[in-house]
Amino acid sequence: MRMRIGIVTDSCCDLPRSYLDEHGIVILPITIQDSEGQTFIDNRDTAATLKFYKERLESGNAGYESAPYTIEEIRKLFLDKLVVEFDYVFCLTVMSSRSKIHENASQAALGILNSYKPIRENANVTGPFSLRVFDTNNLFTGQGLIVGEVARMAAAGKSTLEIIRQIERLQKTTQAFLIPENLGQLRTQARRKGDKSVGLMSYMMGSALDIKPVIRGFQGDTEPVARIRGFETGVQKLFDVAVSHIETGLDAPIVTVSYGGDPARVAALPGFDRLQKAAQQHGVAVIVSEMSLTAGVNIGTGGVSVAFASPREATLD
């Protein structure tokens, strides 16, 4: 009998709802609260996410806080449902340096593995249950790429050992790039968190000169790696870099793209056609989704993120 492999991730993961549903990927929701105390549960519901972008983020800058699933909430999800539905679960979280989700999931795993046996017995499910928690070392499209690759391998009948080895590889080589369309929301959130990387002077100069920072997620860290004049110029640069790495060979046959709003707009962005053509020629899937709200509340509407896994570290020179 074939092992039933399950995949769990959190709502920072940039993958479309259709892809999550197709592969049975379970989402750990994140609660987002604005400065007025209103809350929104982000569970990667496309319609609800786009409504949030339009009604809240487009209306003006505001401060937001996010809260992950607690240890007990994760434990309950597994024991109420997942330990019966699956035999082996990969839990793939946003990078631990940006969130407590990985820590909470790791602590919950101990209680789950000590408690699952009577639950499976009562449900007449035979055999052991296994659970592995991984820090993807990335976020948003980078996290989505790794989750997508695990889903692809599981659907292809790959063994858990093969999947584990690929996760460990992608933790080191997945590179996610994000460019905001405007800097207002980015500066508001940075100021609230005490992050001075987008200071008042650089914000004013950036806005006046239309200079956009490019932020990279790579090997468990996020940092600005370039400043590019013009949003569309920056987006095309990111797509061109992805094409270059497709042509020289990727570590996973997936490129993930997300947009801070309706993802249908991605098709009209400069360089996207070239990206699609290169991907098709090399057997690479381009997966497009709306950007997670955790990203959206930090960089505002209209931002673009692109991720790929490559043995070469990308440069934007």
ZAMARBA-818745 format. One record per residue (C-alpha): residue in one letter; residue number from 0; x, y, z. Coordinates in pm, 1 decimal, padded with zeros to 6 digits. Example, Ala and Ser with C-alpha at 12.3 -4.5 7.8 and 13.67 -1.06 7.14 Angstrom:
# residues 2
 type seq        X        Y        Z
    A   0  01230.0 -00450.0  00780.0
    S   1  01367.0 -00106.0  00714.0
# end
This chain:
# residues 317
 type seq        X        Y        Z
    M   0  00000.0  00000.0  00000.0
    R   1  00139.2  00339.2 -00101.1
    M   2  00234.5  00573.2  00182.7
    R   3 -00001.3  00868.6  00214.4
    I   4  00216.9  01180.0  00217.6
    G   5  00074.9  01506.8  00345.4
    I   6  00210.8  01860.5  00316.8
    V   7  00150.4  02141.1  00563.1
    T   8  00267.2  02499.5  00526.4
    D   9  00167.0  02842.8  00650.9
    S  10 -00011.2  03122.9  00469.7
    C  11  00314.4  03308.4  00393.3
    C  12  00352.5  03050.9  00114.9
    D  13  00289.3  03204.0 -00227.4
    L  14  00105.1  02936.6 -00422.8
    P  15 -00238.4  02968.4 -00586.6
    R  16 -00538.5  02820.8 -00408.6
    S  17 -00600.6  02589.6 -00704.1
    Y  18 -00253.2  02438.8 -00664.5
    L  19 -00295.2  02398.1 -00288.3
    D  20 -00629.0  02222.3 -00339.6
    E  21 -00500.5  02001.8 -00621.5
    H  22 -00222.3  01865.9 -00400.9
    G  23 -00416.0  01865.0 -00073.5
    I  24 -00173.0  02109.2  00090.1
    V  25 -00291.0  02214.3  00435.9
    I  26 -00248.4  02578.3  00540.9
    L  27 -00164.3  02700.0  00891.3
    P  28 -00344.6  03037.6  00893.3
    I  29 -00185.6  03361.6  01009.0
    T  30 -00391.4  03628.4  01186.0
    I  31 -00331.1  03986.1  01070.5
    Q  32 -00445.0  04277.1  01287.3
    D  33 -00447.6  04642.3  01186.9
    S  34 -00382.9  04946.1  01405.4
    E  35 -00756.1  04978.9  01476.9
    G  36 -00778.6  04627.0  01616.7
    Q  37 -00957.5  04470.5  01318.7
    T  38 -00840.5  04117.4  01239.9
    F  39 -00819.8  03908.0  00925.8
    I  40 -00745.7  03536.1  00910.5
    D  41 -00518.1  03465.2  00614.7
    N  42 -00566.6  03108.0  00493.5
    R  43 -00483.7  03168.7  00126.9
    D  44 -00842.9  03227.7  00021.2
    T  45 -00800.5  03408.3 -00310.2
    A  46 -01123.4  03609.4 -00306.8
    A  47 -01077.7  03719.9  00054.5
    T  48 -00712.6  03810.9 -00008.4
    L  49 -00792.8  04024.6 -00312.8
    K  50 -01074.5  04195.3 -00120.7
    F  51 -00828.2  04280.2  00157.8
    Y  52 -00583.2  04424.7 -00094.3
    K  53 -00851.3  04639.7 -00254.2
    E  54 -01045.4  04757.8  00051.4
    R  55 -00766.6  04798.5  00305.6
    L  56 -00422.5  04819.2  00150.6
    E  57 -00519.4  05035.9 -00147.4
    S  58 -00700.5  05283.4  00077.5
    G  59 -00383.8  05402.9  00250.1
    N  60 -00089.8  05313.5  00470.1
    A  61 -00149.2  05152.2  00807.3
    G  62  00039.7  04949.2  01062.8
    Y  63 -00020.8  04575.5  01089.5
    E  64  00076.7  04295.5  01323.6
    S  65  00068.9  03925.8  01239.5
    A  66  00027.9  03627.0  01469.6
    P  67  00099.6  03264.0  01374.2
    Y  68 -00084.6  02950.3  01479.1
    T  69  00003.8  02861.9  01835.9
    I  70  00164.8  02536.0  01947.8
    E  71 -00169.7  02409.4  02073.8
    E  72 -00354.5  02506.5  01754.5
    I  73 -00100.6  02317.6  01543.2
    R  74 -00115.0  02017.0  01773.0
    K  75 -00496.5  02012.7  01758.2
    L  76 -00499.6  02031.3  01376.7
    F  77 -00274.3  01727.6  01350.6
    L  78 -00442.0  01515.7  01617.1
    D  79 -00797.5  01599.1  01504.0
    K  80 -00735.5  01534.7  01136.2
    L  81 -00391.8  01483.6  00987.4
    V  82 -00263.0  01185.1  01186.3
    V  83 -00553.0  00982.8  01045.5
    E  84 -00550.0  01117.2  00688.7
    F  85 -00174.8  01076.1  00631.9
    D  86  00110.6  00843.3  00723.1
    Y  87  00392.2  01094.9  00674.5
    V  88  00362.1  01474.9  00685.9
    F  89  00612.7  01733.1  00571.4
    C  90  00558.4  02064.1  00751.9
    L  91  00739.7  02342.4  00564.8
    T  92  00745.2  02683.7  00731.1
    V  93  00844.9  03038.6  00647.7
    M  94  01203.4  03118.4  00751.0
    S  95  01244.0  03104.3  01127.2
    S  96  01426.4  03438.5  01142.9
    R  97  01102.2  03614.1  01035.9
    S  98  00837.7  03423.2  01232.3
    K  99  00772.0  03192.1  01527.5
    I 100  00580.9  02946.6  01307.7
    H 101  00877.3  02709.6  01275.3
    E 102  00942.2  02716.7  01649.9
    N 103  00574.6  02654.5  01728.2
    A 104  00548.0  02371.0  01476.4
    S 105  00867.3  02206.3  01604.9
    Q 106  00741.9  02213.9  01963.8
    A 107  00397.4  02089.5  01859.5
    A 108  00556.0  01798.1  01672.1
    L 109  00687.8  01648.2  01994.7
    G 110  00341.9  01626.2  02147.0
    I 111  00188.7  01500.1  01823.0
    L 112  00434.2  01211.6  01787.2
    N 113  00372.8  01113.2  02150.3
    S 114 -00006.7  01118.8  02117.9
    Y 115 -00108.6  00989.6  01775.5
    K 116 -00118.2  00611.2  01833.3
    P 117 -00454.8  00574.4  02012.2
    I 118 -00614.3  00816.8  01766.0
    R 119 -00507.1  00608.2  01465.4
    E 120 -00609.7  00286.7  01641.7
    N 121 -00957.5  00424.3  01713.2
    A 122 -00989.9  00515.4  01346.1
    N 123 -00874.3  00165.7  01240.5
    V 124 -00568.7  00308.7  01069.5
    T 125 -00270.7  00076.2  01083.2
    G 126  00098.1  00157.3  01077.0
    P 127  00304.2  00437.7  01228.5
    F 128  00273.4  00811.0  01167.3
    S 129  00575.3  01030.7  01094.8
    L 130  00618.4  01407.4  01090.4
    R 131  00912.0  01624.5  00983.9
    V 132  00923.3  02001.5  01032.7
    F 133  01148.0  02200.0  00798.0
    D 134  01248.7  02563.6  00797.1
    T 135  01241.6  02649.3  00424.8
    N 136  01499.3  02923.4  00491.5
    N 137  01284.4  03140.2  00267.3
    L 138  00953.8  03321.7  00241.5
    F 139  00668.9  03403.5  00005.0
    T 140  00761.3  03280.0 -00346.4
    G 141  01074.3  03109.0 -00211.4
    Q 142  00869.0  02914.0  00039.9
    G 143  00611.1  02843.6 -00232.3
    L 144  00877.1  02700.0 -00459.2
    I 145  00993.8  02447.3 -00201.2
    V 146  00638.3  02349.5 -00107.0
    G 147  00552.7  02315.8 -00475.5
    E 148  00852.7  02093.6 -00539.5
    V 149  00763.1  01864.9 -00247.7
    A 150  00408.6  01839.5 -00385.3
    R 151  00542.0  01756.8 -00732.5
    M 152  00771.8  01486.0 -00598.0
    A 153  00503.5  01333.3 -00376.1
    A 154  00262.1  01319.3 -00672.0
    A 155  00534.2  01147.6 -00875.6
    G 156  00568.2  00875.5 -00610.7
    K 157  00913.5  00975.6 -00486.1
    S 158  01026.0  00830.9 -00153.4
    T 159  01033.3  01034.2  00165.6
    L 160  01413.6  01006.1  00167.9
    E 161  01434.6  01151.3 -00184.6
    I 162  01203.2  01433.7 -00082.3
    I 163  01405.2  01507.9  00232.2
    R 164  01728.3  01525.8  00033.7
    Q 165  01568.7  01767.4 -00214.3
    I 166  01432.6  01988.8  00065.0
    E 167  01780.2  02008.2  00218.1
    R 168  01920.8  02105.5 -00120.0
    L 169  01657.1  02371.5 -00183.6
    Q 170  01705.4  02521.9  00163.2
    K 171  02048.3  02627.1  00036.1
    T 172  01977.7  02722.8 -00326.0
    T 173  01629.8  02879.4 -00337.7
    Q 174  01645.8  03252.6 -00404.1
    A 175  01340.7  03478.8 -00378.3
    F 176  01338.1  03840.9 -00495.9
    L 177  01074.7  04102.0 -00415.5
    I 178  01029.4  04454.3 -00549.9
    P 179  00765.8  04699.5 -00416.0
    E 180  00571.7  04927.6 -00648.8
    N 181  00575.7  05214.4 -00400.4
    L 182  00763.7  05263.7 -00076.4
    G 183  00496.4  05409.0  00152.5
    Q 184  00372.2  05088.4  00315.2
    L 185  00723.2  04944.0  00326.7
    R 186  00847.2  05246.5  00518.3
    T 187  00544.2  05246.9  00754.5
    Q 188  00599.2  04885.2  00854.8
    A 189  00977.6  04922.6  00876.8
    R 190  00938.8  05221.9  01108.4
    R 191  00694.2  05035.5  01332.8
    K 192  00941.3  04747.8  01366.6
    G 193  01240.6  04971.2  01427.6
    D 194  01396.2  04875.5  01095.0
    K 195  01588.9  05178.2  00966.0
    S 196  01674.6  05025.7  00628.3
    V 197  01407.9  05246.5  00467.6
    G 198  01474.8  05577.7  00640.9
    L 199  01296.2  05907.2  00576.1
    M 200  01565.3  06051.8  00352.1
    S 201  01606.2  05737.1  00140.7
    Y 202  01227.2  05710.1  00119.7
    M 203  01192.5  06068.8 -00003.1
    M 204  01475.6  06029.6 -00253.5
    G 205  01348.8  05692.1 -00367.7
    S 206  00998.9  05828.2 -00420.8
    A 207  01122.5  06136.2 -00605.8
    L 208  01360.7  05944.3 -00831.7
    D 209  01139.3  05635.5 -00868.1
    I 210  01411.4  05413.5 -00722.3
    K 211  01291.4  05074.4 -00593.8
    P 212  01477.4  04845.2 -00355.8
    V 213  01502.3  04476.6 -00443.4
    I 214  01484.7  04251.6 -00135.9
    R 215  01617.2  03895.8 -00144.4
    G 216  01526.2  03595.7  00067.6
    F 217  01816.3  03348.9  00070.6
    Q 218  01951.8  03092.3  00317.2
    G 219  01743.8  03212.4  00610.0
    D 220  01802.6  03585.5  00569.9
    T 221  01638.0  03882.2  00397.4
    E 222  01830.9  04183.8  00275.8
    P 223  01820.6  04456.7  00011.3
    V 224  02048.4  04355.4 -00277.2
    A 225  01985.1  04624.9 -00538.6
    R 226  01822.5  04960.8 -00609.9
    I 227  01664.1  04996.4 -00952.3
    R 228  01510.9  05304.4 -01111.0
    G 229  01159.5  05229.8 -01226.5
    F 230  00927.2  04954.7 -01109.7
    E 231  00872.8  04797.6 -01451.8
    T 232  01245.5  04808.3 -01522.8
    G 233  01303.9  04627.3 -01192.9
    V 234  01039.0  04364.8 -01262.6
    Q 235  01184.0  04294.5 -01606.0
    K 236  01528.5  04260.2 -01448.8
    L 237  01396.5  03995.6 -01207.1
    F 238  01230.7  03801.1 -01487.9
    D 239  01548.4  03825.4 -01698.3
    V 240  01758.3  03689.3 -01411.2
    A 241  01515.7  03398.4 -01373.8
    V 242  01544.5  03326.7 -01748.6
    S 243  01923.8  03325.1 -01722.3
    H 244  01911.6  03064.8 -01446.5
    I 245  01652.7  02855.0 -01629.8
    E 246  01885.6  02841.1 -01928.4
    T 247  02185.6  02729.6 -01721.1
    G 248  01988.6  02477.7 -01513.2
    L 249  01773.0  02486.0 -01200.0
    D 250  01770.9  02265.0 -00891.0
    A 251  01391.1  02229.9 -00921.3
    P 252  01176.2  02261.7 -01236.4
    I 253  00962.7  02540.5 -01090.4
    V 254  00965.8  02921.6 -01093.6
    T 255  00717.8  03094.3 -00863.1
    V 256  00583.3  03444.9 -00920.7
    S 257  00345.5  03645.2 -00701.1
    Y 258  00177.0  03983.1 -00729.4
    G 259  00039.0  04213.7 -00460.7
    G 260 -00313.3  04210.9 -00597.8
    D 261 -00489.8  04032.9 -00883.4
    P 262 -00233.3  03785.8 -01026.1
    A 263 -00395.1  03815.6 -01371.3
    R 264 -00198.2  04139.6 -01406.7
    V 265  00132.3  03950.2 -01411.6
    A 266  00083.0  03848.2 -01774.5
    A 267  00110.7  04213.7 -01883.0
    L 268  00433.1  04286.0 -01694.2
    P 269  00745.2  04339.5 -01906.8
    G 270  00956.8  04029.2 -01945.6
    F 271  00693.4  03779.3 -01835.0
    D 272  00632.2  03645.4 -02186.7
    R 273  01003.5  03576.3 -02224.8
    L 274  01006.6  03399.8 -01888.0
    Q 275  00717.2  03175.9 -01990.5
    K 276  00876.5  03086.9 -02323.5
    A 277  01212.2  02999.8 -02165.5
    A 278  01038.3  02791.5 -01899.6
    Q 279  00837.2  02599.8 -02158.5
    Q 280  01149.3  02527.0 -02363.3
    H 281  01327.2  02382.2 -02058.5
    G 282  01038.2  02191.9 -01898.9
    V 283  00996.6  02436.3 -01611.8
    A 284  00657.8  02523.5 -01459.0
    V 285  00583.5  02891.1 -01389.8
    I 286  00335.4  02912.0 -01102.1
    V 287  00167.2  03252.0 -01050.4
    S 288 -00035.2  03353.1 -00745.1
    E 289 -00154.0  03648.9 -00543.8
    M 290  00107.2  03759.3 -00292.7
    S 291  00042.7  03649.6  00065.6
    L 292 -00106.7  03915.8  00289.3
    T 293  00189.4  03886.4  00524.8
    A 294  00398.7  04019.8  00236.8
    G 295  00130.3  04261.9  00124.3
    V 296  00091.6  04439.7  00456.2
    N 297  00466.8  04491.1  00466.6
    I 298  00530.7  04617.4  00112.7
    G 299  00190.1  04737.4 -00004.1
    T 300 -00006.5  04666.1 -00319.3
    G 301  00140.4  04601.1 -00660.4
    G 302  00466.9  04442.5 -00551.2
    V 303  00616.5  04149.3 -00741.5
    S 304  00812.3  03850.2 -00614.0
    V 305  01002.0  03589.2 -00816.9
    A 306  01180.3  03276.7 -00693.2
    F 307  01390.4  02998.3 -00841.1
    A 308  01637.8  02743.3 -00708.8
    S 309  01976.9  02751.6 -00872.7
    P 310  02325.7  02619.4 -00791.5
    R 311  02449.6  02968.0 -00886.2
    E 312  02384.8  03262.6 -00657.7
    A 313  02200.9  03525.5 -00860.3
    T 314  02329.8  03879.7 -00907.5
    L 315  02136.1  04178.9 -01035.5
    D 316  02430.9  04366.3 -01185.4
# end
